[in-house]
Amino acid sequence: MSQQVAIRNSARIPRLSRFGWLMGLYAENHQRLIRLFEPGGLAPGRYLSRNGDGLDVHLDVIEQHRYTTELRLSYAMRDPVTGEPDPSAWLRLYRDARQVEATHCYVGRRWQDVIGLYPPPAEVVDHRMRMNTFLGKWLQYLAERGHGVATLSLDSAPAQDRAPLPSA
């Protein structure tokens, strides 16, 4: 009898598609990023978050548009082979939709090296889910370590000591 009730009740619970799950990740990441750095009001430039643990965080505000903000989040560490910040995540903040999408992540390898140049759509969704899950965990970790608006300042390092701002 209880098994029939469980089957009947589970039929009423809507299932979330993988795409719906991904959109949920985007919304969670929006909340985390807004709480952490409030990037929608920052002028384009490079910002530095220092909390004293030796793992400084760079937040590059690449472009501010009417409804979106283009960002890159990275540690102040470089991949010894490529010279790229590692790890880093390229983000698109959608202010009107209240979502943040990790469009590219660099954790030792580029997306093309991971899934190829012409992956099937299901593989693209899988990859986006992994990138945005990584972003959510990273943002949560940064908040737990004390990074945030209070630790964020415009990077005042001389231009020759900084890597160039990424191009959009």
Phi and psi in degrees as GROMACS dihedral restraints (atoms count N, CA, C in turn):
[ dihedral_restraints ]
;  ai    aj    ak    al  type     phi  dphi    fc
    3     4     5     6     1   -65.9    20    10
    4     5     6     7     1   -28.7    20    10
    6     7     8     9     1   -67.6    20    10
    7     8     9    10     1   -38.8    20    10
    9    10    11    12     1   -64.6    20    10
   10    11    12    13     1   -39.8    20    10
   12    13    14    15     1   -64.3    20    10
   13    14    15    16     1   -42.9    20    10
   15    16    17    18     1   -63.1    20    10
   16    17    18    19     1   -41.2    20    10
   18    19    20    21     1   -66.2    20    10
   19    20    21    22     1   -43.7    20    10
   21    22    23    24     1   -64.2    20    10
   22    23    24    25     1   -43.6    20    10
   24    25    26    27     1   -69.0    20    10
   25    26    27    28     1   -36.3    20    10
   27    28    29    30     1   -68.9    20    10
   28    29    30    31     1   -25.5    20    10
   30    31    32    33     1   -69.4    20    10
   31    32    33    34     1   -24.7    20    10
   33    34    35    36     1   -84.7    20    10
   34    35    36    37     1   -19.8    20    10
   36    37    38    39     1   -78.3    20    10
   37    38    39    40     1   119.2    20    10
   39    40    41    42     1   -67.9    20    10
   40    41    42    43     1   143.6    20    10
   42    43    44    45     1   -94.0    20    10
   43    44    45    46     1   141.6    20    10
   45    46    47    48     1   -94.0    20    10
   46    47    48    49     1   126.7    20    10
   48    49    50    51     1   -71.9    20    10
   49    50    51    52     1   166.0    20    10
   51    52    53    54     1   -62.6    20    10
   52    53    54    55     1   -36.6    20    10
   54    55    56    57     1   -66.7    20    10
   55    56    57    58     1   -41.7    20    10
   57    58    59    60     1   -61.7    20    10
   58    59    60    61     1   -40.4    20    10
   60    61    62    63     1   -61.8    20    10
   61    62    63    64     1   -42.5    20    10
   63    64    65    66     1   -62.9    20    10
   64    65    66    67     1   -42.8    20    10
   66    67    68    69     1   -64.0    20    10
   67    68    69    70     1   -34.3    20    10
   69    70    71    72     1   -64.4    20    10
   70    71    72    73     1   -40.4    20    10
   72    73    74    75     1   -61.4    20    10
   73    74    75    76     1   -42.5    20    10
   75    76    77    78     1   -59.7    20    10
   76    77    78    79     1   -41.7    20    10
   78    79    80    81     1   -67.9    20    10
   79    80    81    82     1   -42.0    20    10
   81    82    83    84     1   -63.1    20    10
   82    83    84    85     1   -42.3    20    10
   84    85    86    87     1   -66.1    20    10
   85    86    87    88     1   -32.6    20    10
   87    88    89    90     1   -61.4    20    10
   88    89    90    91     1   -49.1    20    10
   90    91    92    93     1   -59.8    20    10
   91    92    93    94     1   -44.7    20    10
   93    94    95    96     1   -63.9    20    10
   94    95    96    97     1   -46.1    20    10
   96    97    98    99     1   -66.6    20    10
   97    98    99   100     1   -42.2    20    10
   99   100   101   102     1   -63.2    20    10
  100   101   102   103     1   -45.2    20    10
  102   103   104   105     1   -62.3    20    10
  103   104   105   106     1   -36.5    20    10
  105   106   107   108     1   -76.1    20    10
  106   107   108   109     1   -55.2    20    10
  108   109   110   111     1  -123.9    20    10
  109   110   111   112     1    -9.9    20    10
  111   112   113   114     1    45.7    20    10
  112   113   114   115     1    57.8    20    10
  114   115   116   117     1   -74.6    20    10
  115   116   117   118     1   -14.6    20    10
  117   118   119   120     1   -61.1    20    10
  118   119   120   121     1   -26.6    20    10
  120   121   122   123     1   -99.3    20    10
  121   122   123   124     1     4.1    20    10
  123   124   125   126     1   -86.9    20    10
  124   125   126   127     1   139.1    20    10
  126   127   128   129     1   -72.8    20    10
  127   128   129   130     1   153.2    20    10
  129   130   131   132     1   -55.5    20    10
  130   131   132   133     1   139.0    20    10
  132   133   134   135     1   154.2    20    10
  133   134   135   136     1  -176.4    20    10
  135   136   137   138     1  -105.5    20    10
  136   137   138   139     1   129.0    20    10
  138   139   140   141     1  -116.7    20    10
  139   140   141   142     1   150.9    20    10
  141   142   143   144     1  -125.4    20    10
  142   143   144   145     1   133.2    20    10
  144   145   146   147     1  -114.5    20    10
  145   146   147   148     1   117.8    20    10
  147   148   149   150     1  -117.8    20    10
  148   149   150   151     1   130.8    20    10
  150   151   152   153     1  -122.7    20    10
  151   152   153   154     1     5.8    20    10
  153   154   155   156     1    91.0    20    10
  154   155   156   157     1     1.4    20    10
  156   157   158   159     1   -93.9    20    10
  157   158   159   160     1     1.0    20    10
  159   160   161   162     1    86.6    20    10
  160   161   162   163     1    -6.1    20    10
  162   163   164   165     1  -107.3    20    10
  163   164   165   166     1    78.4    20    10
  165   166   167   168     1   -69.5    20    10
  166   167   168   169     1   144.8    20    10
  168   169   170   171     1  -112.1    20    10
  169   170   171   172     1   133.6    20    10
  171   172   173   174     1  -102.2    20    10
  172   173   174   175     1   134.9    20    10
  174   175   176   177     1  -122.3    20    10
  175   176   177   178     1   108.4    20    10
  177   178   179   180     1   -94.9    20    10
  178   179   180   181     1   117.4    20    10
  180   181   182   183     1   -91.7    20    10
  181   182   183   184     1   104.8    20    10
  183   184   185   186     1   -81.1    20    10
  184   185   186   187     1   -45.3    20    10
  186   187   188   189     1  -155.2    20    10
  187   188   189   190     1   139.3    20    10
  189   190   191   192     1  -111.2    20    10
  190   191   192   193     1   122.9    20    10
  192   193   194   195     1  -113.4    20    10
  193   194   195   196     1   177.6    20    10
  195   196   197   198     1   -58.2    20    10
  196   197   198   199     1   -45.6    20    10
  198   199   200   201     1  -116.7    20    10
  199   200   201   202     1    -5.0    20    10
  201   202   203   204     1  -134.3    20    10
  202   203   204   205     1   158.4    20    10
  204   205   206   207     1  -131.9    20    10
  205   206   207   208     1   130.8    20    10
  207   208   209   210     1   -98.3    20    10
  208   209   210   211     1   128.5    20    10
  210   211   212   213     1  -135.8    20    10
  211   212   213   214     1   162.0    20    10
  213   214   215   216     1  -136.2    20    10
  214   215   216   217     1   130.2    20    10
  216   217   218   219     1  -111.2    20    10
  217   218   219   220     1   130.1    20    10
  219   220   221   222     1  -155.9    20    10
  220   221   222   223     1   163.4    20    10
  222   223   224   225     1   -85.0    20    10
  223   224   225   226     1   162.7    20    10
  225   226   227   228     1   -83.2    20    10
  226   227   228   229     1    46.1    20    10
  228   229   230   231     1  -124.3    20    10
  229   230   231   232     1   152.7    20    10
  231   232   233   234     1  -120.8    20    10
  232   233   234   235     1   143.7    20    10
  234   235   236   237     1   -67.3    20    10
  235   236   237   238     1   126.9    20    10
  237   238   239   240     1   -65.3    20    10
  238   239   240   241     1   -23.0    20    10
  240   241   242   243     1   -86.5    20    10
  241   242   243   244     1   -49.2    20    10
  243   244   245   246     1   -95.6    20    10
  244   245   246   247     1   -22.3    20    10
  246   247   248   249     1    81.2    20    10
  247   248   249   250     1     0.1    20    10
  249   250   251   252     1   -78.1    20    10
  250   251   252   253     1   149.4    20    10
  252   253   254   255     1   -59.9    20    10
  253   254   255   256     1   134.7    20    10
  255   256   257   258     1  -142.1    20    10
  256   257   258   259     1   117.2    20    10
  258   259   260   261     1   -81.8    20    10
  259   260   261   262     1   161.5    20    10
  261   262   263   264     1  -150.1    20    10
  262   263   264   265     1   153.8    20    10
  264   265   266   267     1  -135.3    20    10
  265   266   267   268     1   130.5    20    10
  267   268   269   270     1   -91.2    20    10
  268   269   270   271     1   126.9    20    10
  270   271   272   273     1  -122.8    20    10
  271   272   273   274     1   147.8    20    10
  273   274   275   276     1  -123.6    20    10
  274   275   276   277     1   115.9    20    10
  276   277   278   279     1   -94.7    20    10
  277   278   279   280     1   118.8    20    10
  279   280   281   282     1   -99.4    20    10
  280   281   282   283     1   101.0    20    10
  282   283   284   285     1   -67.6    20    10
  283   284   285   286     1   -39.1    20    10
  285   286   287   288     1   -70.0    20    10
  286   287   288   289     1   -36.9    20    10
  288   289   290   291     1   -91.3    20    10
  289   290   291   292     1    -8.8    20    10
  291   292   293   294     1    55.8    20    10
  292   293   294   295     1    53.7    20    10
  294   295   296   297     1  -137.5    20    10
  295   296   297   298     1   152.4    20    10
  297   298   299   300     1  -127.0    20    10
  298   299   300   301     1   126.5    20    10
  300   301   302   303     1  -112.9    20    10
  301   302   303   304     1   126.5    20    10
  303   304   305   306     1   -81.6    20    10
  304   305   306   307     1   109.3    20    10
  306   307   308   309     1   -85.0    20    10
  307   308   309   310     1   -31.0    20    10
  309   310   311   312     1  -147.2    20    10
  310   311   312   313     1   141.6    20    10
  312   313   314   315     1  -126.5    20    10
  313   314   315   316     1   140.7    20    10
  315   316   317   318     1  -119.5    20    10
  316   317   318   319     1   107.4    20    10
  318   319   320   321     1  -129.3    20    10
  319   320   321   322     1    71.3    20    10
  321   322   323   324     1    86.3    20    10
  322   323   324   325     1   -24.4    20    10
  324   325   326   327     1  -145.3    20    10
  325   326   327   328     1   155.5    20    10
  327   328   329   330     1   -85.9    20    10
  328   329   330   331     1   158.2    20    10
  330   331   332   333     1   -61.3    20    10
  331   332   333   334     1   -34.0    20    10
  333   334   335   336     1   -62.6    20    10
  334   335   336   337     1   -33.6    20    10
  336   337   338   339     1   -73.2    20    10
  337   338   339   340     1   -25.0    20    10
  339   340   341   342     1   -84.7    20    10
  340   341   342   343     1   -49.6    20    10
  342   343   344   345     1  -117.4    20    10
  343   344   345   346     1     0.7    20    10
  345   346   347   348     1    86.5    20    10
  346   347   348   349     1   172.4    20    10
  348   349   350   351     1   -78.6    20    10
  349   350   351   352     1   -30.0    20    10
  351   352   353   354     1  -129.7    20    10
  352   353   354   355     1    65.7    20    10
  354   355   356   357     1   -76.1    20    10
  355   356   357   358     1   155.9    20    10
  357   358   359   360     1   -67.2    20    10
  358   359   360   361     1   152.9    20    10
  360   361   362   363     1   -53.3    20    10
  361   362   363   364     1   -40.0    20    10
  363   364   365   366     1   -61.3    20    10
  364   365   366   367     1   -36.0    20    10
  366   367   368   369     1   -70.9    20    10
  367   368   369   370     1   -34.0    20    10
  369   370   371   372     1   -64.7    20    10
  370   371   372   373     1   -45.2    20    10
  372   373   374   375     1   -61.8    20    10
  373   374   375   376     1   -44.0    20    10
  375   376   377   378     1   -57.3    20    10
  376   377   378   379     1   -45.6    20    10
  378   379   380   381     1   -64.8    20    10
  379   380   381   382     1   -42.8    20    10
  381   382   383   384     1   -63.1    20    10
  382   383   384   385     1   -37.2    20    10
  384   385   386   387     1   -64.8    20    10
  385   386   387   388     1   -42.1    20    10
  387   388   389   390     1   -64.5    20    10
  388   389   390   391     1   -44.7    20    10
  390   391   392   393     1   -61.7    20    10
  391   392   393   394     1   -44.9    20    10
  393   394   395   396     1   -76.9    20    10
  394   395   396   397     1   -26.2    20    10
  396   397   398   399     1   -68.2    20    10
  397   398   399   400     1   -43.4    20    10
  399   400   401   402     1   -57.1    20    10
  400   401   402   403     1   -46.6    20    10
  402   403   404   405     1   -60.1    20    10
  403   404   405   406     1   -46.4    20    10
  405   406   407   408     1   -59.7    20    10
  406   407   408   409     1   -43.8    20    10
  408   409   410   411     1   -66.6    20    10
  409   410   411   412     1   -38.5    20    10
  411   412   413   414     1   -65.5    20    10
  412   413   414   415     1   -46.2    20    10
  414   415   416   417     1   -61.1    20    10
  415   416   417   418     1   -40.7    20    10
  417   418   419   420     1   -63.5    20    10
  418   419   420   421     1   -43.4    20    10
  420   421   422   423     1   -60.8    20    10
  421   422   423   424     1   -45.0    20    10
  423   424   425   426     1   -61.5    20    10
  424   425   426   427     1   -40.9    20    10
  426   427   428   429     1   -63.9    20    10
  427   428   429   430     1   -42.9    20    10
  429   430   431   432     1   -64.4    20    10
  430   431   432   433     1   -30.6    20    10
  432   433   434   435     1   -82.2    20    10
  433   434   435   436     1    -4.7    20    10
  435   436   437   438     1    98.7    20    10
  436   437   438   439     1     5.9    20    10
  438   439   440   441     1   -73.7    20    10
  439   440   441   442     1   152.3    20    10
  441   442   443   444     1   167.2    20    10
  442   443   444   445     1  -167.7    20    10
  444   445   446   447     1   -58.1    20    10
  445   446   447   448     1   -38.3    20    10
  447   448   449   450     1   -67.3    20    10
  448   449   450   451     1   -24.5    20    10
  450   451   452   453     1  -100.9    20    10
  451   452   453   454     1     1.6    20    10
  453   454   455   456     1   -94.5    20    10
  454   455   456   457     1   130.9    20    10
  456   457   458   459     1  -144.6    20    10
  457   458   459   460     1   157.4    20    10
  459   460   461   462     1   -62.3    20    10
  460   461   462   463     1   131.8    20    10
  462   463   464   465     1   -69.0    20    10
  463   464   465   466     1   117.4    20    10
  465   466   467   468     1  -102.1    20    10
  466   467   468   469     1    12.5    20    10
  468   469   470   471     1   -63.7    20    10
  469   470   471   472     1   144.1    20    10
  471   472   473   474     1   -56.1    20    10
  472   473   474   475     1   144.5    20    10
  474   475   476   477     1   -54.5    20    10
  475   476   477   478     1   -36.3    20    10
  477   478   479   480     1   -71.5    20    10
  478   479   480   481     1   -18.0    20    10
  480   481   482   483     1   -90.8    20    10
  481   482   483   484     1    -7.9    20    10
  483   484   485   486     1  -106.6    20    10
  484   485   486   487     1   151.6    20    10
  486   487   488   489     1   -71.4    20    10
  487   488   489   490     1   150.4    20    10
  489   490   491   492     1   -63.7    20    10
  490   491   492   493     1   151.0    20    10
  492   493   494   495     1   -61.6    20    10
  493   494   495   496     1   142.0    20    10
  495   496   497   498     1   -66.7    20    10
  496   497   498   499     1   148.5    20    10
  498   499   500   501     1   -88.0    20    10
  499   500   501   502     1   148.3    20    10
